[in-house]
Amino acid sequence: DAKTTQPPSMDCAEGRAANLPCNHSTISGNEYVYWYRQIHSQGPQYIIHGLKNNETNEMASLIITEDRKSSTLILPHATLRDTAVYYCIVGWGKLQFGAGTQVVVTP
Amino acid sequence: GAVVSQHPSWVICKSGTSVKIECRSLDFQATTMFWYRQFPKQSLMLMATSNEGSKATYEQGVEKDKFLINHASLTLSTLTVTSAHPEDSSFYICSAMGVRADTQYFGPGTRLTVL
């Protein structure tokens, strides 16, 4: 069974920030939180990951709650090319993909 | 950095034949590689984990004699679909994890169609 819960879909306006929530209430102490995205008919693209602290890179920011039971991926300025399925995964080593969130960025 | 390639990107074969898919880590050494399968409108399903120089570990329900995995070097893993049938038609994706072992990088996928 998937260890994460994500909304099935989200719409976002181009140029605005997209905040993607993820619940992972059964996360273990040594499990990372990973975010990947998959554009249609392509392999998943790594976005960001974290263990306890918030993380930021050139693509996105990852906010992890203090109890680590949930996290939020933030795309600061969504573009049309950010339309994809976004997967939140917890684990280490083997990763089990859930259904993800279909994000549609509209003009 | 962290580029993973797959070859071929798509393949069409006749039922009963075998197909080999290659997965290469281009700019890092992959101590562990993973193989996934994705059917239309579904999520990725992990098939097996392979470590360089040792036998692959298959997920429950995946036939190891049908999906042969070889991880002969730190930059190459191969998946051979033996005696392919139409129900094996799918999108096969590999990923590779380097020595830091905290992030998987995925290949672009291989579309297999069995006629």
gemmi code that builds the backbone of each chain (N, CA, C; Angstrom):
import gemmi

chains = {
    "A": [
        ("ASP", (0.829, -1.188, 0.000), (0.000, 0.000, 0.000), (0.873, 1.252, 0.000)),
        ("ALA", (0.382, 2.278, -0.708), (1.134, 3.522, -0.768), (1.248, 4.114, 0.617)),
        ("LYS", (2.410, 4.722, 0.909), (2.617, 5.300, 2.220), (2.248, 6.767, 2.248)),
        ("THR", (1.881, 7.323, 1.120), (1.576, 8.750, 1.037), (0.175, 8.967, 0.515)),
        ("THR", (-0.389, 10.133, 0.865), (-1.698, 10.545, 0.370), (-1.559, 11.901, -0.284)),
        ("GLN", (-1.971, 11.980, -1.551), (-1.919, 13.223, -2.303), (-3.275, 13.475, -2.951)),
        ("PRO", (-3.625, 14.756, -3.161), (-4.865, 15.015, -3.903), (-4.698, 14.518, -5.332)),
        ("PRO", (-5.747, 14.001, -5.937), (-5.620, 13.442, -7.286), (-5.313, 14.481, -8.347)),
        ("SER", (-5.764, 15.708, -8.146), (-5.526, 16.711, -9.179), (-5.503, 18.116, -8.576)),
        ("MET", (-4.815, 19.015, -9.296), (-4.738, 20.417, -8.904), (-4.590, 21.256, -10.150)),
        ("ASP", (-5.220, 22.416, -10.150), (-5.014, 23.384, -11.211), (-4.213, 24.539, -10.649)),
        ("CYS", (-3.400, 25.146, -11.509), (-2.577, 26.260, -11.070), (-2.466, 27.258, -12.213)),
        ("ALA", (-2.508, 28.536, -11.869), (-2.367, 29.562, -12.887), (-0.898, 29.818, -13.184)),
        ("GLU", (-0.603, 29.987, -14.447), (0.776, 30.270, -14.870), (1.301, 31.508, -14.157)),
        ("GLY", (2.538, 31.402, -13.662), (3.163, 32.512, -12.976), (2.921, 32.548, -11.480)),
        ("ARG", (1.934, 31.796, -11.024), (1.661, 31.743, -9.598), (2.411, 30.587, -8.961)),
        ("ALA", (2.509, 30.619, -7.644), (3.142, 29.514, -6.917), (2.173, 28.339, -6.842)),
        ("ALA", (2.720, 27.145, -6.983), (1.920, 25.927, -6.837), (2.368, 25.229, -5.557)),
        ("ASN", (1.419, 24.960, -4.690), (1.711, 24.299, -3.415), (1.069, 22.916, -3.428)),
        ("LEU", (1.894, 21.889, -3.446), (1.404, 20.521, -3.556), (1.551, 19.827, -2.204)),
        ("PRO", (0.422, 19.430, -1.592), (0.503, 18.797, -0.268), (0.701, 17.287, -0.359)),
        ("CYS", (1.247, 16.731, 0.710), (1.444, 15.285, 0.796), (1.389, 14.876, 2.266)),
        ("ASN", (0.583, 13.882, 2.549), (0.532, 13.331, 3.903), (1.270, 12.011, 3.955)),
        ("HIS", (2.113, 11.854, 4.966), (2.873, 10.612, 5.150), (2.988, 10.343, 6.639)),
        ("SER", (1.854, 10.051, 7.255), (1.788, 9.956, 8.717), (2.534, 8.750, 9.279)),
        ("THR", (2.830, 7.737, 8.454), (3.521, 6.541, 8.956), (4.999, 6.529, 8.603)),
        ("ILE", (5.546, 7.664, 8.272), (6.955, 7.739, 7.877), (7.855, 7.290, 9.019)),
        ("SER", (8.907, 6.545, 8.678), (9.867, 6.093, 9.676), (11.020, 7.084, 9.791)),
        ("GLY", (11.770, 6.954, 10.885), (12.813, 7.928, 11.173), (13.895, 8.047, 10.126)),
        ("ASN", (14.190, 6.956, 9.409), (15.274, 6.990, 8.434), (14.777, 7.119, 6.996)),
        ("GLU", (13.490, 7.367, 6.826), (12.933, 7.487, 5.479), (12.962, 8.940, 5.002)),
        ("TYR", (13.400, 9.095, 3.770), (13.404, 10.401, 3.139), (12.022, 10.702, 2.542)),
        ("VAL", (11.786, 11.961, 2.260), (10.634, 12.398, 1.467), (11.169, 12.819, 0.102)),
        ("TYR", (10.703, 12.153, -0.944), (11.137, 12.451, -2.303), (9.966, 13.016, -3.108)),
        ("TRP", (10.302, 13.904, -4.015), (9.335, 14.382, -4.994), (9.904, 14.174, -6.390)),
        ("TYR", (9.092, 13.539, -7.217), (9.406, 13.357, -8.631), (8.210, 13.854, -9.435)),
        ("ARG", (8.431, 14.128, -10.688), (7.307, 14.434, -11.567), (7.481, 13.668, -12.874)),
        ("GLN", (6.365, 13.388, -13.521), (6.389, 12.641, -14.765), (5.511, 13.355, -15.778)),
        ("ILE", (6.166, 13.784, -16.824), (5.464, 14.358, -17.960), (5.095, 13.193, -18.875)),
        ("HIS", (3.962, 13.306, -19.522), (3.390, 12.198, -20.283), (4.427, 11.475, -21.145)),
        ("SER", (4.464, 10.139, -20.972), (5.303, 9.259, -21.800), (6.796, 9.498, -21.620)),
        ("GLN", (7.185, 10.029, -20.470), (8.601, 10.185, -20.157), (8.905, 9.520, -18.828)),
        ("GLY", (10.182, 9.295, -18.545), (10.565, 8.789, -17.240), (10.415, 9.862, -16.178)),
        ("PRO", (10.238, 9.469, -14.922), (10.117, 10.460, -13.848), (11.362, 11.332, -13.735)),
        ("GLN", (11.132, 12.591, -13.396), (12.220, 13.547, -13.212), (12.351, 13.852, -11.735)),
        ("TYR", (13.561, 13.730, -11.216), (13.812, 14.059, -9.817), (13.623, 15.556, -9.596)),
        ("ILE", (12.933, 15.905, -8.500), (12.755, 17.316, -8.174), (13.570, 17.677, -6.939)),
        ("ILE", (13.294, 17.006, -5.832), (13.910, 17.391, -4.566), (13.668, 16.288, -3.550)),
        ("HIS", (14.476, 16.233, -2.509), (14.197, 15.320, -1.427), (14.721, 15.908, -0.123)),
        ("GLY", (14.214, 15.377, 1.000), (14.661, 15.857, 2.298), (14.392, 14.824, 3.373)),
        ("LEU", (15.057, 15.002, 4.484), (14.885, 14.081, 5.610), (14.102, 14.765, 6.742)),
        ("LYS", (14.639, 15.851, 7.238), (13.980, 16.572, 8.335), (13.851, 18.065, 8.041)),
        ("ASN", (14.900, 18.613, 7.449), (14.933, 20.055, 7.229), (14.268, 20.429, 5.917)),
        ("ASN", (13.838, 21.672, 5.848), (13.324, 22.190, 4.583), (14.468, 22.278, 3.578)),
        ("GLU", (14.148, 22.074, 2.325), (15.149, 22.082, 1.279), (14.696, 22.967, 0.132)),
        ("THR", (15.673, 23.548, -0.551), (15.385, 24.372, -1.734), (16.443, 24.113, -2.780)),
        ("ASN", (16.004, 24.012, -4.020), (16.957, 23.956, -5.134), (16.416, 24.816, -6.267)),
        ("GLU", (17.011, 24.694, -7.429), (16.632, 25.562, -8.541), (15.239, 25.272, -9.071)),
        ("MET", (14.692, 24.132, -8.727), (13.372, 23.757, -9.235), (12.252, 24.077, -8.260)),
        ("ALA", (12.501, 23.810, -6.965), (11.392, 23.862, -6.023), (11.899, 23.984, -4.599)),
        ("SER", (10.939, 24.145, -3.694), (11.212, 24.106, -2.253), (10.386, 22.992, -1.636)),
        ("LEU", (10.951, 22.361, -0.630), (10.274, 21.295, 0.093), (10.165, 21.713, 1.549)),
        ("ILE", (8.928, 21.761, 2.029), (8.668, 22.109, 3.413), (8.169, 20.857, 4.131)),
        ("ILE", (8.890, 20.416, 5.144), (8.519, 19.232, 5.915), (8.109, 19.679, 7.306)),
        ("THR", (6.944, 19.214, 7.771), (6.502, 19.599, 9.109), (7.431, 19.019, 10.163)),
        ("GLU", (7.380, 19.625, 11.333), (8.302, 19.218, 12.389), (8.117, 17.754, 12.784)),
        ("ASP", (6.855, 17.279, 12.779), (6.619, 15.873, 13.115), (6.834, 14.946, 11.918)),
        ("ARG", (7.171, 15.509, 10.785), (7.473, 14.782, 9.534), (6.283, 14.015, 8.978)),
        ("LYS", (5.091, 14.294, 9.434), (3.938, 13.545, 8.960), (3.326, 14.136, 7.700)),
        ("SER", (3.796, 15.266, 7.287), (3.319, 15.829, 6.027), (4.376, 16.766, 5.448)),
        ("SER", (4.210, 17.057, 4.176), (5.144, 17.963, 3.510), (4.416, 18.698, 2.393)),
        ("THR", (5.047, 19.754, 1.911), (4.509, 20.541, 0.808), (5.618, 20.834, -0.177)),
        ("LEU", (5.352, 20.562, -1.428), (6.263, 20.940, -2.502), (5.794, 22.268, -3.061)),
        ("ILE", (6.703, 23.206, -3.189), (6.349, 24.526, -3.706), (7.102, 24.780, -5.002)),
        ("LEU", (6.333, 24.981, -6.071), (6.899, 25.454, -7.334), (6.688, 26.959, -7.347)),
        ("PRO", (7.728, 27.756, -7.247), (7.543, 29.185, -6.978), (6.839, 29.971, -8.074)),
        ("HIS", (7.107, 29.657, -9.308), (6.480, 30.370, -10.428), (6.130, 29.340, -11.502)),
        ("ALA", (4.924, 28.812, -11.423), (4.543, 27.721, -12.321), (4.513, 28.179, -13.777)),
        ("THR", (5.005, 27.312, -14.645), (4.927, 27.552, -16.088), (4.141, 26.420, -16.722)),
        ("LEU", (3.767, 26.594, -17.974), (2.989, 25.565, -18.663), (3.758, 24.245, -18.713)),
        ("ARG", (5.090, 24.329, -18.744), (5.907, 23.124, -18.805), (5.924, 22.353, -17.486)),
        ("ASP", (5.358, 22.949, -16.435), (5.266, 22.242, -15.158), (4.050, 21.323, -15.089)),
        ("THR", (3.221, 21.319, -16.112), (2.084, 20.400, -16.160), (2.610, 18.964, -16.195)),
        ("ALA", (2.217, 18.169, -15.189), (2.771, 16.815, -15.041), (2.060, 16.119, -13.882)),
        ("VAL", (2.363, 14.845, -13.700), (1.938, 14.127, -12.499), (3.088, 14.223, -11.497)),
        ("TYR", (2.778, 14.672, -10.297), (3.775, 14.857, -9.260), (3.616, 13.757, -8.207)),
        ("TYR", (4.719, 13.077, -7.946), (4.699, 11.975, -6.988), (5.462, 12.344, -5.719)),
        ("CYS", (4.828, 12.152, -4.592), (5.461, 12.278, -3.277), (5.704, 10.859, -2.779)),
        ("ILE", (6.941, 10.540, -2.437), (7.293, 9.174, -2.058), (8.141, 9.226, -0.808)),
        ("VAL", (7.858, 8.344, 0.126), (8.716, 8.238, 1.301), (9.408, 6.882, 1.275)),
        ("GLY", (10.640, 6.873, 1.686), (11.367, 5.617, 1.694), (12.859, 5.858, 1.659)),
        ("TRP", (13.564, 4.757, 1.436), (15.021, 4.806, 1.247), (15.389, 3.561, 0.472)),
        ("GLY", (16.105, 3.741, -0.616), (16.398, 2.598, -1.473), (15.216, 2.358, -2.398)),
        ("LYS", (14.494, 1.259, -2.160), (13.322, 0.978, -2.991), (12.266, 2.056, -2.792)),
        ("LEU", (11.684, 2.508, -3.903), (10.634, 3.515, -3.840), (9.352, 2.926, -4.412)),
        ("GLN", (8.237, 3.129, -3.701), (6.939, 2.665, -4.174), (6.123, 3.896, -4.572)),
        ("PHE", (5.749, 3.939, -5.840), (4.999, 5.073, -6.358), (3.515, 4.912, -6.069)),
        ("GLY", (2.884, 5.994, -5.640), (1.432, 6.029, -5.518), (0.831, 6.611, -6.782)),
        ("ALA", (-0.372, 7.120, -6.658), (-1.089, 7.642, -7.824), (-0.641, 9.043, -8.195)),
        ("GLY", (-0.083, 9.793, -7.245), (0.392, 11.135, -7.534), (-0.716, 12.164, -7.684)),
        ("THR", (-0.295, 13.405, -7.968), (-1.216, 14.515, -8.210), (-1.036, 14.998, -9.635)),
        ("GLN", (-2.102, 15.021, -10.408), (-2.048, 15.581, -11.752), (-2.163, 17.096, -11.624)),
        ("VAL", (-1.096, 17.776, -11.967), (-1.080, 19.240, -11.913), (-1.225, 19.784, -13.318)),
        ("VAL", (-2.183, 20.663, -13.499), (-2.382, 21.320, -14.784), (-2.177, 22.808, -14.586)),
        ("VAL", (-1.205, 23.349, -15.292), (-0.941, 24.791, -15.241), (-1.630, 25.436, -16.429)),
        ("THR", (-2.447, 26.418, -16.136), (-3.236, 27.066, -17.197), (-2.775, 28.499, -17.422)),
        ("PRO", (-2.888, 28.974, -18.664), (-2.447, 30.349, -18.973), (-3.272, 31.391, -18.215)),
    ],
    "B": [
        ("GLY", (24.568, 16.675, -14.403), (24.961, 15.358, -13.960), (23.763, 14.459, -13.723)),
        ("ALA", (24.032, 13.183, -13.323), (23.020, 12.197, -12.987), (22.101, 11.886, -14.158)),
        ("VAL", (22.704, 11.506, -15.263), (21.937, 11.187, -16.466), (21.876, 9.680, -16.645)),
        ("VAL", (20.665, 9.200, -16.898), (20.429, 7.777, -17.146), (19.801, 7.626, -18.531)),
        ("SER", (20.352, 6.728, -19.313), (19.808, 6.509, -20.659), (19.226, 5.114, -20.773)),
        ("GLN", (18.335, 4.941, -21.705), (17.760, 3.630, -22.010), (17.778, 3.428, -23.510)),
        ("HIS", (17.977, 2.162, -23.885), (17.965, 1.832, -25.304), (17.360, 0.461, -25.503)),
        ("PRO", (16.422, 0.314, -26.417), (15.896, 1.358, -27.312), (14.829, 2.189, -26.613)),
        ("SER", (14.406, 3.260, -27.243), (13.325, 4.070, -26.674), (11.964, 3.445, -26.965)),
        ("TRP", (11.900, 2.680, -28.037), (10.681, 1.930, -28.314), (11.046, 0.696, -29.127)),
        ("VAL", (10.245, -0.349, -28.981), (10.495, -1.586, -29.721), (9.166, -2.295, -29.959)),
        ("ILE", (9.037, -2.849, -31.141), (7.879, -3.663, -31.510), (8.406, -5.051, -31.845)),
        ("CYS", (7.808, -6.073, -31.256), (8.279, -7.428, -31.536), (7.094, -8.372, -31.683)),
        ("LYS", (7.385, -9.530, -32.215), (6.353, -10.552, -32.388), (6.223, -11.388, -31.126)),
        ("SER", (5.043, -11.897, -30.889), (4.796, -12.750, -29.735), (5.725, -13.957, -29.766)),
        ("GLY", (6.319, -14.270, -28.635), (7.205, -15.418, -28.536), (8.674, -15.082, -28.636)),
        ("THR", (8.986, -13.885, -29.065), (10.390, -13.485, -29.177), (10.856, -12.832, -27.880)),
        ("SER", (12.169, -12.641, -27.761), (12.754, -12.010, -26.580), (13.259, -10.617, -26.927)),
        ("VAL", (13.193, -9.733, -25.974), (13.600, -8.338, -26.181), (14.515, -7.916, -25.042)),
        ("LYS", (15.630, -7.280, -25.394), (16.564, -6.791, -24.376), (16.526, -5.274, -24.321)),
        ("ILE", (16.436, -4.733, -23.121), (16.439, -3.286, -22.899), (17.664, -2.948, -22.057)),
        ("GLU", (18.411, -1.943, -22.484), (19.608, -1.523, -21.764), (19.349, -0.247, -20.967)),
        ("CYS", (19.968, -0.187, -19.807), (19.888, 0.995, -18.950), (21.314, 1.370, -18.555)),
        ("ARG", (21.701, 2.591, -18.851), (23.063, 3.036, -18.562), (23.071, 4.319, -17.731)),
        ("SER", (23.940, 4.348, -16.738), (24.208, 5.596, -16.027), (25.394, 6.244, -16.718)),
        ("LEU", (25.206, 7.451, -17.236), (26.201, 8.047, -18.122), (27.306, 8.798, -17.392)),
        ("ASP", (27.014, 9.353, -16.246), (28.006, 10.202, -15.602), (28.200, 9.878, -14.128)),
        ("PHE", (27.758, 8.703, -13.717), (28.011, 8.283, -12.343), (27.969, 6.760, -12.291)),
        ("GLN", (28.540, 6.224, -11.240), (28.528, 4.780, -11.052), (27.304, 4.387, -10.245)),
        ("ALA", (26.550, 3.461, -10.791), (25.283, 3.053, -10.180), (25.469, 1.723, -9.449)),
        ("THR", (25.530, 1.793, -8.150), (25.671, 0.565, -7.384), (24.372, -0.234, -7.395)),
        ("THR", (23.264, 0.462, -7.514), (21.962, -0.196, -7.543), (21.121, 0.371, -8.676)),
        ("MET", (20.461, -0.516, -9.379), (19.535, -0.102, -10.426), (18.192, -0.765, -10.184)),
        ("PHE", (17.150, -0.094, -10.597), (15.786, -0.581, -10.397), (15.067, -0.618, -11.743)),
        ("TRP", (14.158, -1.570, -11.870), (13.335, -1.663, -13.075), (11.862, -1.539, -12.693)),
        ("TYR", (11.164, -0.686, -13.429), (9.746, -0.436, -13.203), (8.973, -0.729, -14.483)),
        ("ARG", (7.680, -0.933, -14.313), (6.787, -1.112, -15.449), (5.589, -0.194, -15.226)),
        ("GLN", (5.107, 0.396, -16.290), (3.965, 1.306, -16.177), (2.976, 1.023, -17.289)),
        ("PHE", (1.764, 0.640, -16.905), (0.686, 0.444, -17.868), (-0.047, 1.762, -18.058)),
        ("PRO", (-0.771, 1.903, -19.180), (-1.468, 3.168, -19.458), (-2.352, 3.626, -18.310)),
        ("LYS", (-2.231, 4.903, -17.980), (-3.036, 5.564, -16.956), (-2.824, 4.972, -15.564)),
        ("GLN", (-1.723, 4.274, -15.371), (-1.396, 3.753, -14.056), (-0.055, 4.312, -13.582)),
        ("SER", (0.227, 4.086, -12.310), (1.495, 4.545, -11.765), (2.597, 3.530, -12.055)),
        ("LEU", (3.810, 3.901, -11.704), (4.937, 2.991, -11.888), (4.858, 1.858, -10.868)),
        ("MET", (5.176, 0.647, -11.337), (5.233, -0.513, -10.446), (6.652, -1.053, -10.433)),
        ("LEU", (7.240, -1.158, -9.259), (8.588, -1.680, -9.146), (8.587, -3.164, -9.480)),
        ("MET", (9.503, -3.558, -10.378), (9.616, -4.956, -10.760), (10.752, -5.645, -10.015)),
        ("ALA", (11.908, -4.996, -9.974), (13.064, -5.657, -9.403), (14.149, -4.642, -9.066)),
        ("THR", (15.024, -5.086, -8.171), (16.189, -4.311, -7.754), (17.430, -5.103, -8.110)),
        ("SER", (18.408, -4.437, -8.715), (19.634, -5.160, -9.042), (20.844, -4.413, -8.498)),
        ("ASN", (21.737, -5.155, -7.912), (23.001, -4.621, -7.436), (24.123, -5.185, -8.294)),
        ("GLU", (25.092, -4.353, -8.592), (26.176, -4.743, -9.470), (26.854, -6.008, -8.972)),
        ("GLY", (26.924, -6.990, -9.844), (27.622, -8.223, -9.540), (26.839, -9.257, -8.763)),
        ("SER", (25.579, -8.977, -8.467), (24.795, -9.971, -7.733), (23.433, -10.167, -8.399)),
        ("LYS", (22.727, -11.194, -7.961), (21.437, -11.507, -8.560), (20.403, -10.440, -8.192)),
        ("ALA", (19.476, -10.245, -9.114), (18.418, -9.266, -8.875), (17.412, -9.795, -7.862)),
        ("THR", (16.783, -8.874, -7.169), (15.702, -9.202, -6.240), (14.397, -8.760, -6.864)),
        ("TYR", (13.474, -9.688, -7.028), (12.228, -9.400, -7.721), (11.100, -9.132, -6.725)),
        ("GLU", (10.207, -8.245, -7.119), (9.020, -7.967, -6.307), (8.033, -9.125, -6.443)),
        ("GLN", (7.185, -9.233, -5.458), (6.198, -10.308, -5.452), (5.327, -10.225, -6.699)),
        ("GLY", (5.145, -11.364, -7.334), (4.305, -11.430, -8.522), (5.046, -11.219, -9.825)),
        ("VAL", (6.311, -10.877, -9.777), (7.106, -10.677, -10.988), (7.889, -11.962, -11.268)),
        ("GLU", (7.715, -12.518, -12.474), (8.352, -13.778, -12.819), (9.815, -13.568, -13.165)),
        ("LYS", (10.703, -14.098, -12.353), (12.124, -13.881, -12.579), (12.634, -14.598, -13.818)),
        ("ASP", (11.976, -15.685, -14.211), (12.420, -16.400, -15.404), (11.935, -15.725, -16.679)),
        ("LYS", (10.963, -14.855, -16.557), (10.454, -14.147, -17.722), (11.172, -12.806, -17.894)),
        ("PHE", (11.483, -12.159, -16.805), (12.151, -10.859, -16.837), (13.564, -11.044, -16.277)),
        ("LEU", (14.505, -11.292, -17.180), (15.883, -11.548, -16.777), (16.634, -10.229, -16.631)),
        ("ILE", (17.244, -10.049, -15.480), (17.968, -8.813, -15.217), (19.436, -9.134, -14.971)),
        ("ASN", (20.297, -8.377, -15.643), (21.733, -8.504, -15.474), (22.328, -7.138, -15.171)),
        ("HIS", (23.149, -7.071, -14.146), (23.785, -5.804, -13.758), (25.282, -6.072, -13.700)),
        ("ALA", (25.884, -6.181, -14.880), (27.251, -6.675, -15.002), (28.307, -5.633, -14.672)),
        ("SER", (27.944, -4.351, -14.744), (28.929, -3.317, -14.449), (28.251, -2.191, -13.674)),
        ("LEU", (29.048, -1.257, -13.221), (28.513, -0.151, -12.424), (27.796, 0.891, -13.270)),
        ("THR", (27.771, 0.691, -14.583), (27.081, 1.656, -15.433), (26.045, 1.017, -16.353)),
        ("LEU", (25.854, -0.287, -16.258), (24.948, -0.953, -17.198), (24.126, -2.041, -16.524)),
        ("SER", (22.825, -1.970, -16.756), (21.922, -3.055, -16.365), (21.039, -3.362, -17.567)),
        ("THR", (20.717, -4.636, -17.747), (19.845, -5.011, -18.856), (18.645, -5.789, -18.344)),
        ("LEU", (17.521, -5.560, -19.007), (16.285, -6.296, -18.740), (15.923, -7.030, -20.015)),
        ("THR", (15.812, -8.341, -19.930), (15.404, -9.132, -21.085), (14.020, -9.707, -20.813)),
        ("VAL", (13.082, -9.365, -21.683), (11.732, -9.928, -21.603), (11.734, -11.159, -22.494)),
        ("THR", (11.639, -12.327, -21.889), (11.720, -13.572, -22.662), (10.327, -14.035, -23.073)),
        ("SER", (10.262, -14.634, -24.260), (8.996, -15.145, -24.786), (7.875, -14.133, -24.549)),
        ("ALA", (8.066, -12.971, -25.118), (7.113, -11.872, -24.875), (5.733, -12.184, -25.436)),
        ("HIS", (4.719, -11.721, -24.731), (3.336, -11.863, -25.172), (2.672, -10.496, -25.142)),
        ("PRO", (1.547, -10.345, -25.809), (0.892, -9.026, -25.863), (0.657, -8.400, -24.486)),
        ("GLU", (0.409, -9.215, -23.476), (0.173, -8.648, -22.141), (1.428, -8.055, -21.507)),
        ("ASP", (2.600, -8.319, -22.121), (3.858, -7.717, -21.657), (4.063, -6.331, -22.251)),
        ("SER", (3.206, -5.936, -23.170), (3.302, -4.598, -23.745), (3.132, -3.571, -22.623)),
        ("SER", (4.105, -2.689, -22.517), (4.092, -1.728, -21.414), (5.212, -0.715, -21.620)),
        ("PHE", (5.313, 0.216, -20.691), (6.384, 1.207, -20.650), (7.340, 0.755, -19.552)),
        ("TYR", (8.569, 0.424, -19.923), (9.566, -0.071, -18.975), (10.558, 1.046, -18.671)),
        ("ILE", (10.744, 1.298, -17.394), (11.587, 2.419, -16.963), (12.625, 1.906, -15.969)),
        ("CYS", (13.858, 2.340, -16.140), (14.889, 1.973, -15.174), (15.286, 3.207, -14.369)),
        ("SER", (15.877, 2.964, -13.233), (16.459, 4.049, -12.449), (17.782, 3.574, -11.884)),
        ("ALA", (18.624, 4.517, -11.526), (19.946, 4.189, -11.022), (20.237, 5.019, -9.788)),
        ("MET", (20.912, 4.399, -8.866), (21.266, 5.058, -7.618), (22.767, 4.954, -7.434)),
        ("GLY", (23.402, 6.075, -7.117), (24.841, 6.102, -6.999), (25.334, 5.697, -5.627)),
        ("VAL", (26.600, 5.904, -5.391), (27.233, 5.434, -4.161), (26.688, 6.128, -2.920)),
        ("ARG", (26.183, 7.378, -3.091), (25.597, 8.062, -1.932), (24.296, 7.402, -1.527)),
        ("ALA", (23.671, 6.713, -2.464), (22.487, 5.884, -2.199), (21.352, 6.646, -1.563)),
        ("ASP", (21.150, 7.911, -1.941), (19.997, 8.601, -1.384), (19.058, 9.142, -2.452)),
        ("THR", (19.395, 8.998, -3.714), (18.531, 9.517, -4.771), (18.569, 8.600, -5.980)),
        ("GLN", (17.398, 8.307, -6.539), (17.303, 7.555, -7.782), (17.092, 8.526, -8.938)),
        ("TYR", (17.787, 8.260, -10.034), (17.598, 9.027, -11.256), (17.061, 8.074, -12.321)),
        ("PHE", (16.058, 8.538, -13.028), (15.323, 7.669, -13.936), (15.737, 7.858, -15.386)),
        ("GLY", (15.644, 6.755, -16.132), (15.830, 6.828, -17.570), (14.559, 7.313, -18.237)),
        ("PRO", (14.627, 7.532, -19.562), (13.484, 8.061, -20.299), (12.408, 7.028, -20.589)),
        ("GLY", (12.704, 5.753, -20.349), (11.710, 4.715, -20.574), (11.812, 4.068, -21.942)),
        ("THR", (11.315, 2.846, -22.025), (11.257, 2.074, -23.275), (9.833, 1.582, -23.468)),
        ("ARG", (9.256, 1.930, -24.603), (7.894, 1.488, -24.916), (7.964, 0.166, -25.658)),
        ("LEU", (7.456, -0.897, -25.055), (7.450, -2.224, -25.678), (6.050, -2.559, -26.154)),
        ("THR", (5.947, -2.916, -27.413), (4.685, -3.375, -27.989), (4.897, -4.768, -28.545)),
        ("VAL", (4.129, -5.733, -28.058), (4.223, -7.109, -28.524), (2.988, -7.421, -29.362)),
        ("LEU", (3.240, -7.822, -30.599), (2.125, -8.085, -31.526), (1.691, -9.535, -31.487)),
    ],
}
model = gemmi.Model(1)
for chain_id, residues in chains.items():
    chain = gemmi.Chain(chain_id)
    for i, (resn, *xyz) in enumerate(residues, 1):
        res = gemmi.Residue()
        res.name, res.seqid = resn, gemmi.SeqId(i, " ")
        for name, pos in zip(("N", "CA", "C"), xyz):
            atom = gemmi.Atom()
            atom.name, atom.element = name, gemmi.Element(name[0])
            atom.pos, atom.b_iso = gemmi.Position(*pos), 0.0
            res.add_atom(atom)
        chain.add_residue(res)
    model.add_chain(chain)
structure = gemmi.Structure()
structure.add_model(model)
structure.setup_entities()
